[in-house]
């Protein structure tokens, strides 16, 4: 196999893919057999660790408890995660960054921040709280665990809802993200699968994952996100299409405020159908950040859970291995509603609209209903604008057919 630049030059790391044995890789339509098995990454200690994350307090346990209350656990293989090893982490992140995060995470000194920590993005947006290294290492390891399960053919869908921290760079924390578990999971999948498709549904652009793979033709990244002046992270324009051997393998779908379920799903299906035809992926990783839901503090899109389930169902219909991770989502109850419905979609289960009695039941009031009410923000995505975006993307994809 021809050597390639696995990581974008902005990440300052090159990986020769000749290090990965092609004879062990799966090509779509040859070795895969869709058998419907679903693996769910979970352990009690993992959930407790995730709930330390101050930006989304108790979200991991709330999501798991709702999935459990609906009786979905019995239909999945429970997959205890392992902590990411140093070897796992340095497959993408720099040793200096890892050591800095490890050291500062062990300190409870309020004066621990300095020029070095700021250089690595540790501070206001990504505080290096005591114990954070253990948490982010476990989340990274959980996504790697899910990828390993897919690699070994032990499941066809793997789920890690506490994962999906897509902003972290090789040597920089950003946007609440410290280690990029998504990138690490994709690198693990590349040990088995020839072509990996990454799909990002988060309200924010999946910049960390795009940066990591923007110079390779082996990983295609597709991000649907809000794109407007001043909105974090400020990247993800239609013109950002990758570079070098990865040119045209980066697909950005910049959306304006107010998009609704029907239009969102239509955009997704039209673009992803073209992506599949052009790229022919062997495995898909989908980041399901739920901050585009109506009611989220980000206050941008008008989506309900139906938009997310529609998109994931589209990917399931391809009948190729799928790894699902979480991401953003700051209206905690709505995010849990969404991920429970996505889990049921994977399992082909229909859930009652009545939230079951469980320890977090009061958090779902006053409606105590599984559905998310659509928002009513003005939709700034005109038909002409959307058609132009899709037309440009399809024209770019013609270069890789």
DAWO-V706253 format. One record per residue. RES is the residue in three letters. BURIAL is # if it has 16 or more other C-alpha atoms within 10 Angstrom, else .. D_CENTER is the distance of its C-alpha to the mean C-alpha in Angstrom with 1 decimal. Layout:
res=<RES;RES>
burial=<BURIAL;BURIAL>
d_center=<D_CENTER;D_CENTER>
This chain:
res=<UNK;UNK;UNK;UNK;UNK;UNK;UNK;UNK;UNK;UNK;UNK;UNK;UNK;UNK;UNK;UNK;UNK;UNK;UNK;UNK;UNK;UNK;UNK;UNK;UNK;UNK;UNK;UNK;UNK;UNK;UNK;UNK;UNK;UNK;UNK;UNK;UNK;UNK;UNK;UNK;UNK;UNK;UNK;UNK;UNK;UNK;UNK;UNK;UNK;UNK;UNK;UNK;UNK;UNK;UNK;UNK;UNK;UNK;UNK;UNK;UNK;UNK;UNK;UNK;UNK;UNK;UNK;UNK;UNK;UNK;UNK;UNK;UNK;UNK;UNK;UNK;UNK;UNK;UNK;UNK;UNK;UNK;UNK;UNK;UNK;UNK;UNK;UNK;UNK;UNK;UNK;UNK;UNK;UNK;UNK;UNK;UNK;UNK;UNK;UNK;UNK;UNK;UNK;UNK;UNK;UNK;UNK;UNK;UNK;UNK;UNK;UNK;UNK;UNK;UNK;UNK;UNK;UNK;UNK;UNK;UNK;UNK;UNK;UNK;UNK;UNK;UNK;UNK;UNK;UNK;UNK;UNK;UNK;UNK;UNK;UNK;UNK;UNK;UNK;UNK;UNK;UNK;UNK;UNK;UNK;UNK;UNK;UNK;UNK;UNK;UNK;UNK;UNK;UNK;UNK;UNK;UNK;UNK;UNK;UNK;UNK;UNK;UNK;UNK;UNK;UNK;UNK;UNK;UNK;UNK;UNK;UNK;UNK;UNK;UNK;UNK;UNK;UNK;UNK;UNK;UNK;UNK;UNK;UNK;UNK;UNK;UNK;UNK;UNK;UNK;UNK;UNK;UNK;UNK;UNK;UNK;UNK;UNK;UNK;UNK;UNK;UNK;UNK;UNK;UNK;UNK;UNK;UNK;UNK;UNK;UNK;UNK;UNK;UNK;UNK;UNK;UNK;UNK;UNK;UNK;UNK;UNK;UNK;UNK;UNK;UNK;UNK;UNK;UNK;UNK;UNK;UNK;UNK;UNK;UNK;UNK;UNK;UNK;UNK;UNK;UNK;UNK;UNK;UNK;UNK;UNK;UNK;UNK;UNK;UNK;UNK;UNK;UNK;UNK;UNK;UNK;UNK;UNK;UNK;UNK;UNK;UNK;UNK;UNK;UNK;UNK;UNK;UNK;UNK;UNK;UNK;UNK;UNK;UNK;UNK;UNK;UNK;UNK;UNK;UNK;UNK;UNK;UNK;UNK;UNK;UNK;UNK;UNK;UNK;UNK;UNK;UNK;UNK;UNK;UNK;UNK;UNK;UNK;UNK;UNK;UNK;UNK;UNK;UNK;UNK;UNK;UNK;UNK;UNK;UNK;UNK;UNK;UNK;UNK;UNK;UNK;UNK;UNK;UNK;UNK;UNK;UNK;UNK;UNK;UNK;UNK;UNK;UNK;UNK;UNK;UNK;UNK;UNK;UNK;UNK;UNK;UNK;UNK;UNK;UNK;UNK;UNK;UNK;UNK;UNK;UNK;UNK;UNK;UNK;UNK;UNK;UNK;UNK;UNK;UNK;UNK;UNK;UNK;UNK;UNK;UNK;UNK;UNK;UNK;UNK;UNK;UNK;UNK;UNK;UNK;UNK;UNK;UNK;UNK;UNK;UNK;UNK;UNK;UNK;UNK;UNK;UNK;UNK;UNK;UNK;UNK;UNK;UNK;UNK;UNK;UNK;UNK;UNK;UNK;UNK;UNK;UNK;UNK;UNK;UNK;UNK>
burial=<.;.;.;#;#;#;#;#;#;.;#;.;#;.;.;.;#;.;.;.;.;#;.;.;#;#;#;#;.;.;.;#;.;.;.;.;#;#;#;#;#;#;.;.;.;#;#;.;#;#;#;#;#;.;.;#;.;#;#;#;#;#;#;#;#;#;#;.;#;#;.;#;.;.;.;#;#;#;#;#;#;#;#;#;.;.;.;#;#;.;#;#;#;#;.;.;#;#;.;#;#;#;.;#;#;.;.;.;.;.;.;.;.;.;.;.;#;.;.;#;#;#;#;.;.;#;#;#;#;#;#;#;#;#;#;#;#;#;#;#;#;#;#;#;#;#;#;#;#;#;#;.;#;#;#;#;#;#;#;#;#;#;#;#;#;#;#;#;#;#;#;#;#;#;#;#;#;#;#;#;#;#;#;#;#;#;#;#;#;#;#;#;#;#;#;#;#;#;#;#;#;#;#;#;#;#;#;#;#;#;#;#;#;#;#;#;#;#;#;#;#;#;#;#;#;#;#;#;.;.;.;.;#;.;#;#;#;#;.;#;#;#;#;.;#;#;#;#;#;#;#;#;#;#;#;#;#;#;#;#;#;.;#;#;#;.;#;#;#;.;#;#;.;#;#;.;.;#;#;#;#;#;#;#;#;#;#;#;#;#;#;#;#;#;#;#;.;#;.;#;#;#;#;#;#;#;#;#;#;#;#;#;.;#;#;#;.;.;#;#;#;#;#;#;#;#;#;#;#;#;#;#;#;#;#;#;#;#;#;#;#;#;#;#;#;#;#;.;.;.;.;.;.;.;#;#;.;.;.;#;#;.;.;#;.;.;.;.;.;#;#;#;.;#;#;.;.;.;.;.;#;.;.;.;.;#;.;.;#;#;.;.;#;#;.;#;#;.;.;.;.>
d_center=<28.3;28.5;27.0;24.3;22.6;19.2;18.1;18.9;22.1;20.7;19.0;22.5;21.8;22.8;22.2;24.7;23.1;26.6;25.8;23.8;26.2;25.9;28.1;25.5;22.8;22.3;22.9;21.9;24.9;26.8;25.6;23.0;24.3;22.3;23.5;21.3;20.5;17.6;16.6;15.3;14.6;17.1;20.1;22.0;22.0;18.2;17.9;20.7;19.2;16.0;18.3;19.8;17.1;19.3;16.9;15.9;19.0;19.2;16.0;15.1;18.6;19.0;16.1;17.5;21.0;20.5;19.1;22.1;24.5;23.8;24.7;21.6;21.6;24.6;23.0;20.3;20.8;20.0;18.5;19.4;17.1;18.8;18.5;17.4;20.7;21.9;21.8;18.1;17.4;19.9;18.4;16.4;17.6;21.3;23.7;25.2;21.9;21.3;25.0;25.0;22.2;23.9;27.2;26.4;24.4;27.7;29.7;30.6;32.7;31.9;33.2;30.8;29.0;30.7;30.3;28.4;25.8;25.5;25.1;22.0;20.5;21.5;23.3;23.0;19.3;18.3;21.4;22.1;23.2;25.2;23.2;19.9;19.9;20.2;17.3;14.7;16.3;15.9;12.2;11.8;14.4;12.9;9.9;12.8;14.9;12.8;12.9;16.6;17.2;16.2;18.2;21.1;21.2;21.2;18.7;17.3;14.2;12.5;10.6;9.5;9.0;9.8;7.0;3.7;6.6;6.2;9.8;11.8;14.3;16.6;19.2;18.0;16.1;14.9;13.6;13.6;11.6;14.0;12.7;9.6;8.6;6.1;9.4;11.5;10.1;10.6;14.0;14.9;14.3;16.5;19.3;19.6;18.3;19.7;17.2;13.4;11.6;8.1;7.4;5.7;7.5;7.5;11.1;10.9;10.7;8.0;11.2;10.7;9.0;11.6;14.3;13.8;14.4;16.5;19.6;19.0;19.6;17.9;14.3;13.7;10.9;11.0;9.9;11.6;12.5;15.6;17.8;21.0;23.3;22.4;18.9;16.4;15.5;18.2;16.7;15.4;18.8;19.9;22.0;19.2;19.2;19.0;22.1;24.5;23.6;20.2;21.8;20.7;17.6;15.5;15.2;14.8;15.6;17.1;17.9;20.5;21.0;21.9;20.3;20.8;19.5;21.9;21.4;17.6;17.7;20.5;18.7;15.7;18.2;20.5;18.0;16.1;19.6;20.7;17.8;18.5;22.2;21.9;19.4;19.9;16.8;17.5;14.0;10.7;7.1;5.4;2.4;5.6;6.6;10.3;12.2;13.6;15.6;19.3;20.6;17.7;19.4;17.7;20.2;19.0;18.1;20.2;17.6;18.1;16.2;17.9;15.9;12.6;14.8;16.4;13.5;12.3;16.1;16.4;14.1;16.0;19.2;18.6;19.4;17.4;15.2;11.7;9.0;7.0;4.9;5.6;5.7;8.9;11.8;15.2;17.5;17.1;19.1;17.5;13.9;15.5;17.4;14.4;12.6;16.1;16.7;13.6;14.9;18.4;17.4;16.2;19.5;21.6;22.9;24.2;24.0;26.9;26.4;28.1;26.0;27.5;29.5;27.6;27.5;25.1;27.0;28.5;25.1;24.8;28.2;30.1;29.0;27.6;26.0;22.7;22.4;21.0;23.7;23.0;23.5;26.4;25.4;27.1;25.1;25.4;23.9;27.2;27.6;29.0;26.0;23.5;25.8;26.2;22.4;22.1;25.4;24.4;21.2;23.3;26.0;23.7;22.5;26.1;26.4;24.3;25.9>
